[in-house]
């Protein structure tokens, strides 16, 4: 009798465990199948990707050997530490001040830039509106992780003017906001991004004719006097559980008045000098600065590397982004601003340091 009871109890526990795993698995599949996760490249787009020298047959790779996690802890341990570990001043206690500018009334005949925090900014270059990595709602797949700092959620898609070129450096959640780009679609004339990222946009309802997907060093004329070249970055990509199926990039925009380099996310590497040598007339270079850590020191720029990048690029002036809106690292929220000041002193190069929402004229 006791043996039969023990056996039945064991079977019942096993059934409960299997049922729980089944439910969790089903919930996980349903969660990952949400439209906001996008879609892995397929069909003709995948065939084009396979021709890229930066694709190893399964995934995109960096020019230099790159390890995503460089610390002693694995990804699971690092994630737990990030979510539940004790940190100091990584998030401001009070709301940050953001200037609310009427973007639709700004002059067409002057070049300017307005930064919205993190890596989102709008430029007017020779009358063309260029919106970069707009994240106005969520910087992660769930609303309770990676929240915007208080006071920094001032701008929304409705505040944007009509966009000539929407630039997406890569498909990470803090650079590609599903809800934002869905709302912007009727007012976006063209999307410029890396190989494969267009799959998300096509899945989300963007016409294929609007999509320009470039491999590193590919160049194309967008309109009269406007040319864009995709340049390398040292990073990675992915919105779900399959990383590096799309390409991460930086971009050089040549316009009638000036040349602007959009850096995207990147760790330090030899590509900075190559870009500076190939494009010797960069007027403004926009660099990543923030969310760095020794545990991932090859995929984000460390503070001591910022001035090296500036010297390698040899641009006339600089601006840094990837800070002041989200906490994705362990440093204080104001440390990147100190890094920018120090890098300007070390490099001897001018550094633009606008307030979020402030108009900076480039004339």
C-alpha contacts under 8 A as a table, 3 or more apart, distances in Angstrom:
res1	aa1	res2	aa2	distance
1	X	4	X	5.18
1	X	5	X	6.24
2	X	5	X	5.02
2	X	6	X	6.10
3	X	6	X	5.13
3	X	7	X	6.10
4	X	7	X	5.05
4	X	8	X	6.11
5	X	8	X	5.09
5	X	9	X	6.01
6	X	9	X	5.02
6	X	10	X	6.14
7	X	10	X	5.12
7	X	11	X	6.25
8	X	11	X	5.03
8	X	12	X	6.07
9	X	12	X	5.03
9	X	13	X	6.21
10	X	13	X	5.18
10	X	14	X	6.14
11	X	14	X	5.03
11	X	15	X	6.07
12	X	15	X	5.02
12	X	16	X	6.18
13	X	16	X	5.05
13	X	17	X	6.16
14	X	17	X	5.13
14	X	18	X	6.11
15	X	18	X	5.13
15	X	19	X	5.96
16	X	19	X	5.08
16	X	20	X	6.02
17	X	20	X	5.09
17	X	21	X	6.14
18	X	21	X	5.08
18	X	22	X	6.04
19	X	22	X	4.98
19	X	23	X	6.13
20	X	23	X	5.11
20	X	24	X	6.09
21	X	24	X	5.07
21	X	25	X	5.92
22	X	25	X	5.05
22	X	26	X	6.05
23	X	26	X	5.07
23	X	27	X	6.10
24	X	27	X	5.08
24	X	28	X	6.04
25	X	28	X	5.00
25	X	29	X	6.16
26	X	29	X	5.15
26	X	30	X	6.16
27	X	30	X	5.13
27	X	31	X	6.01
28	X	31	X	5.04
28	X	32	X	6.14
29	X	32	X	5.21
29	X	33	X	6.06
30	X	33	X	5.08
30	X	34	X	6.74
31	X	34	X	5.71
32	X	37	X	6.55
32	X	240	X	6.87
33	X	37	X	6.97
34	X	37	X	5.93
34	X	38	X	7.85
35	X	38	X	5.60
35	X	204	X	7.47
36	X	141	X	7.78
36	X	178	X	5.47
36	X	179	X	7.80
37	X	141	X	7.76
37	X	239	X	5.73
37	X	240	X	6.34
38	X	199	X	7.49
38	X	200	X	4.62
38	X	201	X	7.81
38	X	203	X	6.72
38	X	204	X	7.45
38	X	239	X	7.39
39	X	199	X	6.09
39	X	200	X	5.36
39	X	203	X	6.70
40	X	196	X	7.83
40	X	199	X	6.75
40	X	200	X	7.59
40	X	245	X	6.77
41	X	45	X	6.10
41	X	46	X	5.35
41	X	196	X	5.56
41	X	197	X	7.76
41	X	199	X	5.44
41	X	245	X	7.18
41	X	246	X	7.55
42	X	45	X	5.71
42	X	46	X	4.67
42	X	47	X	7.65
42	X	199	X	7.75
43	X	46	X	5.38
43	X	47	X	6.41
44	X	47	X	4.96
44	X	48	X	6.26
45	X	48	X	5.22
45	X	49	X	6.31
45	X	196	X	6.56
45	X	199	X	7.63
46	X	49	X	4.91
46	X	50	X	6.26
46	X	196	X	7.28
47	X	50	X	5.19
47	X	51	X	6.89
48	X	51	X	5.39
48	X	52	X	7.11
49	X	52	X	5.40
49	X	55	X	6.95
49	X	195	X	6.55
49	X	196	X	7.00
50	X	55	X	6.29
50	X	56	X	7.97
50	X	57	X	6.32
51	X	55	X	7.54
52	X	55	X	5.41
52	X	215	X	7.12
53	X	56	X	7.56
54	X	60	X	5.60
54	X	61	X	5.64
54	X	62	X	6.99
54	X	63	X	7.39
55	X	58	X	6.96
55	X	59	X	5.52
55	X	60	X	4.30
55	X	61	X	6.09
56	X	59	X	5.77
56	X	60	X	6.31
56	X	61	X	6.93
58	X	245	X	7.67
59	X	243	X	7.69
59	X	244	X	5.29
59	X	245	X	5.21
59	X	246	X	7.77
60	X	244	X	5.31
60	X	245	X	6.21
60	X	246	X	6.80
60	X	247	X	6.31
61	X	236	X	7.95
61	X	244	X	7.45
62	X	65	X	6.48
62	X	66	X	6.56
62	X	233	X	7.63
62	X	234	X	5.87
62	X	235	X	7.18
63	X	232	X	7.98
63	X	234	X	7.59
64	X	234	X	7.79
64	X	269	X	7.48
66	X	234	X	7.68
66	X	298	X	6.29
66	X	299	X	7.55
67	X	70	X	6.15
67	X	296	X	7.87
67	X	298	X	6.61
67	X	299	X	7.89
68	X	235	X	7.94
68	X	236	X	7.78
68	X	296	X	5.84
68	X	298	X	6.76
68	X	299	X	6.39
69	X	74	X	7.24
69	X	75	X	6.95
69	X	295	X	5.73
69	X	296	X	4.84
69	X	297	X	7.83
70	X	294	X	7.07
70	X	295	X	4.91
70	X	296	X	5.27
70	X	297	X	6.63
70	X	298	X	7.54
71	X	74	X	7.61
71	X	294	X	6.72
71	X	295	X	4.14
71	X	296	X	6.93
72	X	295	X	7.66
73	X	76	X	7.92
73	X	77	X	5.68
73	X	78	X	5.93
73	X	295	X	7.99
74	X	77	X	5.35
74	X	78	X	6.10
75	X	78	X	5.06
75	X	79	X	6.02
76	X	79	X	5.14
76	X	80	X	6.25
77	X	80	X	5.17
77	X	81	X	6.18
78	X	81	X	5.10
78	X	82	X	6.10
79	X	82	X	5.04
79	X	83	X	6.13
80	X	83	X	5.18
80	X	84	X	5.88
80	X	85	X	7.30
81	X	84	X	5.38
81	X	85	X	4.58
82	X	85	X	5.67
82	X	329	X	7.64
82	X	330	X	7.82
87	X	90	X	6.53
87	X	330	X	6.59
88	X	91	X	7.97
88	X	332	X	6.86
89	X	92	X	6.32
89	X	93	X	7.95
89	X	331	X	7.82
89	X	332	X	4.99
89	X	333	X	6.44
90	X	327	X	6.32
90	X	329	X	7.81
90	X	330	X	6.34
90	X	331	X	5.89
90	X	332	X	4.21
90	X	333	X	4.77
91	X	149	X	6.76
91	X	326	X	7.96
91	X	327	X	6.54
91	X	332	X	7.18
91	X	333	X	5.76
92	X	95	X	7.10
92	X	96	X	7.53
92	X	149	X	6.96
92	X	150	X	7.69
92	X	333	X	6.76
94	X	150	X	6.64
95	X	149	X	7.07
95	X	150	X	4.36
95	X	151	X	4.61
95	X	152	X	7.63
96	X	149	X	7.38
96	X	150	X	6.24
96	X	151	X	5.15
96	X	152	X	6.54
97	X	151	X	6.45
97	X	152	X	7.59
97	X	356	X	7.65
98	X	151	X	6.84
98	X	152	X	6.40
98	X	154	X	7.22
98	X	355	X	6.79
98	X	356	X	5.05
98	X	357	X	5.69
98	X	358	X	7.85
99	X	355	X	7.18
99	X	356	X	6.12
99	X	357	X	4.49
99	X	358	X	5.66
100	X	154	X	7.09
100	X	155	X	7.76
100	X	357	X	5.73
100	X	358	X	7.72
101	X	357	X	6.13
101	X	358	X	7.00
101	X	359	X	7.65
102	X	105	X	5.75
102	X	106	X	7.06
102	X	159	X	7.49
103	X	106	X	5.57
103	X	159	X	6.80
103	X	160	X	6.40
103	X	161	X	6.57
104	X	159	X	7.57
104	X	160	X	6.85
104	X	161	X	5.15
107	X	110	X	5.92
108	X	111	X	7.69
108	X	124	X	7.17
108	X	126	X	7.52
108	X	127	X	5.01
109	X	126	X	6.55
109	X	127	X	5.95
110	X	124	X	7.38
110	X	125	X	7.50
110	X	126	X	6.97
110	X	127	X	7.45
110	X	361	X	7.21
110	X	362	X	7.74
110	X	363	X	6.85
111	X	123	X	7.36
111	X	124	X	5.18
111	X	125	X	4.91
111	X	126	X	6.22
111	X	127	X	7.52
111	X	361	X	5.94
111	X	362	X	5.35
111	X	363	X	6.14
112	X	123	X	5.68
112	X	124	X	5.30
112	X	125	X	6.94
112	X	359	X	6.61
112	X	360	X	5.43
112	X	361	X	4.22
112	X	362	X	5.26
112	X	363	X	7.73
113	X	121	X	6.99
113	X	122	X	5.67
113	X	123	X	4.31
113	X	124	X	6.43
113	X	359	X	5.98
113	X	360	X	5.35
113	X	361	X	6.59
113	X	362	X	7.47
114	X	121	X	5.55
114	X	122	X	5.27
114	X	123	X	6.45
114	X	356	X	7.35
114	X	357	X	5.64
114	X	358	X	5.81
114	X	359	X	5.02
114	X	360	X	6.42
115	X	119	X	7.89
115	X	120	X	6.21
115	X	121	X	4.22
115	X	122	X	6.50
115	X	354	X	7.43
115	X	355	X	7.63
115	X	356	X	5.38
115	X	357	X	5.64
115	X	358	X	7.05
115	X	359	X	7.98
116	X	119	X	7.67
116	X	120	X	5.43
116	X	121	X	5.48
116	X	152	X	7.75
116	X	155	X	7.24
116	X	356	X	5.13
116	X	357	X	5.53
117	X	120	X	6.00
117	X	121	X	7.55
117	X	152	X	7.13
117	X	321	X	7.13
117	X	322	X	7.29
117	X	323	X	6.58
117	X	324	X	5.78
117	X	325	X	5.33
117	X	356	X	5.78
118	X	321	X	5.51
118	X	322	X	3.97
118	X	323	X	4.58
118	X	324	X	5.91
118	X	325	X	5.27
118	X	326	X	6.84
119	X	132	X	7.32
119	X	133	X	6.12
119	X	134	X	7.52
119	X	175	X	6.86
119	X	264	X	7.61
119	X	288	X	7.85
119	X	321	X	5.17
119	X	322	X	4.73
119	X	323	X	7.44
120	X	131	X	7.49
120	X	132	X	5.46
120	X	133	X	4.97
120	X	134	X	4.74
120	X	135	X	6.35
120	X	175	X	7.60
120	X	321	X	7.99
121	X	131	X	5.95
121	X	132	X	5.42
121	X	133	X	7.28
121	X	134	X	7.01
122	X	129	X	6.96
122	X	130	X	5.69
122	X	131	X	4.48
122	X	132	X	6.33
123	X	128	X	7.93
123	X	129	X	5.72
123	X	130	X	5.06
123	X	131	X	6.42
124	X	127	X	5.79
124	X	128	X	5.42
124	X	129	X	4.68
124	X	130	X	6.32
125	X	128	X	5.25
125	X	129	X	6.63
125	X	130	X	7.54
125	X	255	X	6.89
125	X	257	X	7.62
126	X	255	X	6.82
126	X	256	X	6.55
126	X	257	X	6.59
128	X	163	X	7.75
128	X	164	X	5.88
128	X	165	X	7.73
129	X	161	X	7.80
129	X	162	X	7.29
129	X	163	X	5.18
129	X	164	X	5.18
129	X	165	X	6.46
130	X	163	X	6.24
130	X	164	X	6.08
130	X	165	X	4.80
130	X	166	X	5.87
130	X	167	X	7.04
131	X	134	X	6.85
131	X	163	X	6.68
131	X	165	X	6.40
131	X	166	X	4.92
131	X	167	X	6.07
132	X	166	X	6.03
132	X	167	X	4.72
132	X	168	X	6.08
132	X	169	X	7.77
133	X	166	X	7.75
133	X	167	X	6.23
133	X	168	X	5.05
133	X	169	X	6.71
133	X	175	X	4.76
133	X	176	X	5.93
133	X	177	X	7.98
134	X	175	X	6.53
134	X	176	X	6.65
134	X	177	X	6.65
134	X	180	X	6.96
134	X	181	X	7.62
135	X	138	X	6.51
135	X	139	X	6.54
135	X	174	X	6.45
135	X	175	X	6.12
135	X	176	X	6.34
135	X	177	X	4.99
135	X	180	X	6.62
136	X	153	X	6.59
136	X	155	X	6.50
136	X	156	X	5.48
136	X	157	X	7.24
136	X	177	X	7.06
136	X	180	X	6.18
137	X	153	X	7.58
137	X	156	X	7.69
137	X	177	X	6.90
137	X	179	X	6.99
137	X	180	X	6.76
138	X	141	X	7.35
138	X	142	X	7.72
138	X	143	X	6.39
138	X	146	X	7.89
138	X	147	X	7.26
138	X	148	X	7.78
138	X	173	X	7.61
138	X	174	X	7.46
138	X	177	X	6.31
139	X	146	X	6.07
139	X	147	X	7.08
139	X	148	X	7.73
139	X	173	X	5.08
139	X	174	X	4.17
139	X	175	X	7.37
139	X	176	X	7.96
139	X	177	X	6.75
139	X	326	X	7.87
140	X	143	X	6.78
140	X	145	X	6.43
140	X	146	X	6.09
140	X	173	X	5.09
140	X	174	X	6.42
141	X	173	X	6.95
142	X	145	X	5.91
143	X	146	X	7.44
143	X	147	X	6.81
144	X	147	X	6.37
146	X	326	X	6.13
146	X	327	X	6.41
146	X	328	X	7.07
147	X	326	X	6.42
147	X	327	X	7.84
148	X	152	X	6.44
148	X	153	X	6.76
148	X	325	X	5.41
148	X	326	X	5.25
149	X	152	X	5.74
149	X	153	X	7.80
149	X	324	X	7.56
149	X	325	X	5.20
149	X	326	X	6.11
150	X	153	X	7.38
151	X	154	X	6.69
152	X	155	X	7.93
152	X	325	X	6.30
153	X	156	X	7.63
155	X	159	X	6.26
156	X	159	X	5.55
156	X	160	X	7.31
156	X	180	X	7.62
157	X	160	X	5.41
157	X	180	X	6.08
157	X	183	X	6.56
157	X	184	X	6.07
158	X	161	X	7.98
160	X	163	X	7.66
161	X	187	X	7.86
162	X	187	X	4.95
162	X	188	X	6.38
163	X	166	X	6.53
163	X	187	X	5.94
163	X	188	X	4.79
163	X	189	X	6.31
163	X	190	X	7.92
164	X	188	X	6.02
164	X	189	X	5.04
164	X	190	X	6.04
165	X	188	X	6.84
165	X	189	X	6.42
165	X	190	X	4.96
165	X	191	X	5.64
165	X	192	X	6.57
166	X	188	X	6.68
166	X	189	X	7.94
166	X	190	X	6.19
166	X	191	X	4.66
166	X	192	X	6.04
167	X	191	X	5.91
167	X	192	X	4.82
167	X	193	X	5.87
168	X	171	X	7.25
168	X	175	X	7.01
168	X	176	X	6.84
168	X	191	X	7.55
168	X	192	X	6.46
168	X	193	X	5.06
168	X	194	X	7.67
169	X	175	X	7.25
169	X	193	X	6.05
169	X	194	X	6.93
169	X	248	X	5.90
169	X	249	X	5.24
169	X	250	X	6.10
169	X	251	X	7.89
169	X	263	X	7.97
169	X	264	X	5.19
169	X	265	X	7.53
170	X	175	X	6.66
170	X	176	X	7.27
170	X	193	X	7.23
170	X	194	X	6.89
170	X	197	X	7.14
170	X	237	X	6.31
170	X	246	X	7.64
170	X	247	X	6.64
170	X	248	X	4.59
170	X	249	X	6.50
170	X	264	X	7.57
171	X	175	X	6.32
171	X	176	X	5.40
171	X	197	X	6.55
171	X	237	X	6.01
171	X	238	X	6.01
171	X	239	X	6.51
171	X	246	X	7.56
171	X	248	X	7.59
172	X	175	X	5.47
172	X	176	X	5.99
172	X	237	X	5.98
172	X	238	X	5.82
172	X	239	X	5.71
173	X	176	X	5.17
173	X	177	X	6.09
173	X	239	X	6.55
174	X	177	X	6.95
176	X	181	X	7.65
177	X	180	X	5.32
177	X	181	X	6.27
178	X	181	X	5.51
178	X	182	X	6.10
179	X	182	X	5.16
179	X	183	X	6.26
180	X	183	X	5.32
180	X	184	X	6.21
181	X	184	X	4.90
181	X	185	X	6.06
182	X	185	X	5.48
182	X	204	X	6.88
182	X	205	X	7.84
183	X	186	X	7.39
184	X	187	X	5.58
184	X	188	X	6.21
185	X	188	X	5.20
185	X	206	X	6.69
188	X	191	X	7.34
189	X	210	X	6.31
190	X	210	X	4.60
190	X	211	X	6.01
190	X	212	X	7.22
191	X	210	X	5.93
191	X	211	X	4.94
191	X	212	X	5.89
192	X	211	X	6.44
192	X	212	X	4.90
192	X	213	X	6.12
192	X	214	X	7.72
193	X	197	X	6.48
193	X	198	X	7.23
193	X	211	X	7.89
193	X	212	X	6.36
193	X	213	X	5.06
193	X	214	X	6.34
193	X	249	X	7.51
194	X	197	X	5.87
194	X	198	X	7.77
194	X	213	X	4.96
194	X	214	X	4.89
194	X	215	X	6.07
194	X	216	X	7.98
194	X	230	X	7.46
194	X	246	X	7.08
194	X	247	X	5.06
194	X	248	X	6.05
194	X	249	X	5.95
195	X	198	X	7.16
195	X	213	X	4.93
195	X	214	X	5.34
195	X	215	X	5.72
195	X	246	X	5.91
195	X	247	X	5.24
196	X	199	X	5.70
196	X	213	X	7.06
196	X	245	X	7.10
196	X	246	X	4.62
196	X	247	X	6.47
197	X	200	X	5.79
197	X	201	X	7.17
197	X	213	X	7.31
197	X	246	X	5.60
197	X	247	X	7.07
198	X	201	X	5.01
198	X	202	X	6.06
198	X	211	X	6.24
198	X	212	X	7.69
198	X	213	X	6.56
199	X	202	X	5.19
199	X	203	X	6.07
200	X	203	X	5.11
200	X	204	X	6.14
201	X	204	X	4.92
201	X	205	X	6.35
201	X	206	X	5.32
202	X	205	X	5.23
202	X	206	X	4.83
202	X	207	X	6.26
202	X	208	X	6.30
203	X	206	X	7.34
206	X	210	X	6.93
206	X	211	X	7.89
207	X	210	X	5.63
207	X	211	X	7.36
208	X	211	X	5.42
214	X	218	X	5.70
214	X	219	X	7.50
214	X	229	X	7.89
214	X	230	X	6.03
215	X	218	X	5.38
215	X	230	X	6.31
215	X	231	X	8.00
215	X	247	X	7.59
216	X	229	X	7.74
216	X	230	X	4.91
216	X	231	X	4.82
216	X	232	X	5.52
216	X	249	X	7.07
217	X	229	X	6.00
217	X	230	X	5.20
217	X	231	X	5.29
217	X	232	X	7.55
218	X	229	X	5.63
218	X	230	X	5.63
218	X	231	X	7.83
219	X	227	X	7.07
219	X	228	X	5.63
219	X	229	X	4.15
219	X	230	X	6.50
220	X	227	X	5.71
220	X	228	X	5.65
220	X	229	X	6.59
221	X	224	X	7.40
221	X	225	X	7.81
221	X	226	X	5.91
221	X	227	X	4.32
221	X	228	X	6.50
222	X	226	X	5.50
222	X	227	X	5.62
222	X	228	X	7.09
223	X	226	X	5.18
223	X	227	X	7.26
225	X	254	X	7.54
225	X	255	X	5.58
225	X	256	X	5.30
226	X	253	X	7.13
226	X	254	X	5.72
226	X	255	X	4.77
226	X	256	X	6.94
227	X	253	X	5.89
227	X	254	X	5.13
227	X	255	X	6.71
228	X	251	X	6.68
228	X	252	X	5.55
228	X	253	X	4.62
228	X	254	X	6.24
229	X	251	X	5.60
229	X	252	X	5.12
229	X	253	X	6.71
230	X	249	X	6.33
230	X	250	X	5.90
230	X	251	X	4.56
230	X	252	X	6.50
231	X	249	X	6.01
231	X	250	X	5.00
231	X	251	X	5.39
231	X	252	X	7.04
231	X	275	X	7.15
232	X	248	X	7.72
232	X	249	X	5.39
232	X	250	X	5.81
232	X	271	X	6.39
233	X	248	X	6.55
233	X	249	X	5.27
233	X	250	X	5.83
233	X	263	X	7.49
233	X	264	X	7.35
233	X	265	X	6.81
233	X	266	X	5.05
233	X	267	X	7.42
233	X	271	X	7.20
234	X	248	X	7.98
234	X	265	X	7.41
234	X	266	X	4.54
234	X	267	X	5.19
234	X	268	X	7.11
234	X	269	X	7.07
234	X	298	X	7.46
234	X	299	X	5.76
234	X	300	X	7.89
235	X	248	X	6.66
235	X	265	X	6.38
235	X	266	X	5.18
235	X	267	X	6.51
235	X	298	X	7.75
235	X	299	X	4.67
235	X	300	X	7.23
236	X	243	X	7.31
236	X	244	X	5.76
236	X	247	X	7.62
236	X	248	X	6.25
236	X	299	X	7.46
237	X	243	X	5.65
237	X	244	X	4.71
237	X	245	X	7.09
237	X	246	X	6.25
237	X	247	X	6.75
237	X	248	X	6.20
238	X	241	X	7.45
238	X	242	X	6.41
238	X	243	X	4.45
238	X	244	X	5.70
238	X	245	X	6.76
238	X	246	X	7.00
239	X	242	X	7.71
239	X	243	X	7.39
240	X	243	X	7.13
242	X	245	X	7.00
244	X	247	X	6.79
248	X	264	X	7.98
248	X	265	X	7.98
249	X	263	X	7.71
249	X	264	X	6.52
249	X	265	X	7.93
250	X	261	X	7.39
250	X	262	X	5.56
250	X	263	X	4.65
250	X	264	X	5.24
250	X	265	X	7.82
251	X	261	X	5.72
251	X	262	X	5.06
251	X	263	X	6.60
252	X	259	X	6.92
252	X	260	X	5.79
252	X	261	X	4.45
252	X	262	X	6.28
253	X	259	X	5.62
253	X	260	X	5.20
253	X	261	X	6.29
253	X	262	X	7.83
254	X	258	X	6.25
254	X	259	X	4.49
254	X	260	X	6.63
255	X	258	X	5.38
255	X	259	X	6.07
258	X	281	X	7.99
258	X	282	X	7.35
258	X	283	X	6.06
259	X	281	X	6.46
259	X	282	X	4.86
259	X	283	X	5.43
259	X	284	X	6.89
260	X	282	X	5.75
260	X	283	X	5.93
260	X	284	X	4.94
260	X	285	X	5.88
260	X	286	X	7.86
261	X	282	X	6.71
261	X	284	X	6.35
261	X	285	X	4.66
261	X	286	X	6.13
262	X	285	X	6.37
262	X	286	X	5.28
262	X	287	X	7.26
263	X	266	X	7.35
263	X	285	X	7.16
263	X	286	X	5.54
263	X	287	X	5.19
263	X	288	X	6.57
264	X	287	X	7.17
264	X	288	X	6.47
265	X	288	X	5.72
265	X	299	X	7.62
265	X	300	X	6.60
266	X	288	X	6.86
266	X	299	X	5.50
266	X	300	X	5.10
266	X	301	X	6.30
267	X	297	X	6.98
267	X	298	X	5.02
267	X	299	X	4.13
267	X	300	X	3.94
267	X	301	X	4.50
267	X	302	X	7.58
268	X	272	X	7.48
268	X	298	X	6.89
268	X	299	X	7.63
268	X	300	X	7.20
268	X	301	X	5.67
268	X	302	X	7.89
268	X	305	X	6.67
268	X	309	X	7.07
269	X	272	X	6.32
270	X	273	X	5.75
270	X	274	X	6.65
271	X	274	X	4.94
271	X	275	X	6.07
272	X	275	X	5.26
272	X	276	X	6.23
272	X	309	X	6.13
272	X	312	X	5.70
272	X	313	X	5.75
273	X	276	X	4.99
273	X	277	X	6.09
273	X	309	X	7.75
273	X	312	X	4.50
273	X	313	X	5.73
274	X	277	X	5.19
274	X	278	X	6.13
275	X	278	X	5.17
275	X	279	X	5.92
275	X	313	X	6.46
276	X	279	X	5.27
276	X	280	X	5.69
276	X	282	X	7.83
276	X	312	X	6.02
276	X	313	X	3.94
276	X	314	X	5.97
276	X	315	X	7.45
277	X	280	X	5.66
277	X	313	X	7.41
279	X	282	X	6.27
280	X	314	X	7.33
280	X	315	X	7.46
281	X	315	X	6.98
281	X	316	X	7.98
282	X	285	X	6.73
282	X	314	X	7.64
282	X	315	X	4.85
282	X	316	X	6.48
283	X	315	X	5.62
283	X	316	X	4.88
283	X	317	X	6.18
284	X	315	X	6.17
284	X	316	X	6.21
284	X	317	X	5.07
284	X	318	X	5.43
284	X	319	X	7.44
285	X	313	X	7.93
285	X	315	X	6.20
285	X	317	X	6.51
285	X	318	X	4.87
285	X	319	X	6.46
286	X	318	X	5.82
286	X	319	X	4.88
286	X	320	X	5.52
286	X	321	X	6.99
287	X	318	X	7.28
287	X	319	X	6.25
287	X	320	X	4.68
287	X	321	X	6.17
288	X	300	X	7.62
288	X	301	X	6.75
288	X	320	X	5.68
288	X	321	X	5.23
288	X	322	X	5.44
289	X	292	X	7.69
289	X	300	X	7.97
289	X	301	X	6.35
289	X	302	X	7.71
289	X	303	X	7.47
289	X	306	X	7.50
289	X	320	X	5.71
289	X	321	X	5.76
289	X	322	X	5.59
289	X	323	X	6.53
289	X	336	X	5.97
289	X	339	X	7.82
289	X	340	X	7.72
290	X	300	X	7.86
290	X	301	X	7.53
290	X	321	X	7.48
290	X	322	X	5.36
290	X	323	X	5.06
290	X	329	X	7.72
290	X	336	X	5.53
291	X	300	X	7.38
291	X	322	X	7.20
291	X	323	X	7.09
291	X	327	X	6.95
291	X	328	X	5.10
291	X	329	X	4.36
291	X	330	X	7.36
291	X	331	X	7.35
292	X	296	X	7.02
292	X	297	X	6.73
292	X	300	X	5.43
292	X	301	X	6.29
292	X	302	X	5.83
292	X	329	X	5.95
292	X	330	X	7.89
292	X	331	X	7.80
293	X	296	X	5.59
293	X	297	X	5.75
293	X	300	X	7.78
293	X	302	X	7.13
293	X	329	X	6.46
293	X	330	X	7.07
293	X	331	X	7.94
294	X	297	X	4.69
296	X	299	X	6.07
296	X	300	X	6.93
297	X	300	X	5.84
297	X	301	X	7.07
297	X	302	X	6.69
298	X	301	X	7.51
301	X	305	X	6.20
301	X	306	X	6.57
302	X	305	X	5.33
302	X	306	X	6.74
303	X	306	X	5.57
303	X	336	X	7.73
303	X	339	X	5.83
304	X	307	X	6.90
304	X	308	X	7.75
304	X	343	X	7.98
305	X	308	X	5.16
305	X	309	X	6.40
306	X	309	X	5.28
306	X	310	X	6.45
306	X	339	X	7.73
306	X	340	X	7.77
306	X	343	X	6.02
307	X	310	X	4.94
307	X	311	X	6.25
307	X	343	X	4.57
307	X	344	X	6.96
307	X	346	X	6.23
307	X	347	X	5.43
308	X	311	X	5.19
308	X	312	X	6.10
308	X	347	X	7.60
309	X	312	X	5.03
309	X	313	X	6.07
310	X	313	X	5.31
310	X	314	X	5.97
310	X	315	X	7.10
310	X	318	X	7.66
310	X	347	X	6.71
310	X	349	X	7.61
311	X	314	X	5.01
311	X	315	X	7.92
311	X	347	X	6.22
315	X	318	X	7.12
316	X	349	X	7.07
316	X	350	X	7.28
317	X	349	X	6.09
317	X	350	X	4.90
317	X	351	X	5.88
317	X	352	X	7.38
318	X	349	X	7.44
318	X	350	X	6.31
318	X	351	X	4.81
318	X	352	X	6.01
319	X	351	X	5.59
319	X	352	X	4.91
319	X	353	X	6.46
320	X	340	X	6.95
320	X	352	X	7.81
320	X	353	X	7.60
322	X	325	X	7.98
323	X	326	X	6.74
323	X	333	X	7.40
323	X	336	X	6.62
324	X	333	X	6.16
324	X	334	X	7.14
327	X	330	X	7.65
327	X	333	X	7.25
331	X	335	X	6.59
332	X	335	X	5.37
333	X	336	X	7.20
334	X	337	X	5.65
334	X	338	X	6.97
335	X	338	X	5.15
335	X	339	X	6.29
336	X	339	X	4.81
336	X	340	X	6.23
337	X	340	X	5.13
337	X	341	X	6.48
337	X	353	X	8.00
338	X	341	X	5.20
338	X	342	X	6.22
339	X	342	X	5.15
339	X	343	X	5.99
340	X	343	X	5.13
340	X	344	X	6.18
340	X	351	X	7.23
341	X	344	X	5.25
341	X	345	X	6.47
341	X	351	X	7.43
342	X	345	X	5.13
342	X	346	X	6.18
343	X	346	X	5.01
343	X	347	X	5.93
344	X	347	X	5.31
344	X	348	X	5.57
344	X	349	X	5.27
344	X	350	X	6.13
344	X	351	X	5.87
345	X	348	X	5.21
345	X	349	X	7.22
354	X	358	X	6.08
354	X	359	X	7.76
354	X	360	X	6.99
355	X	358	X	5.36
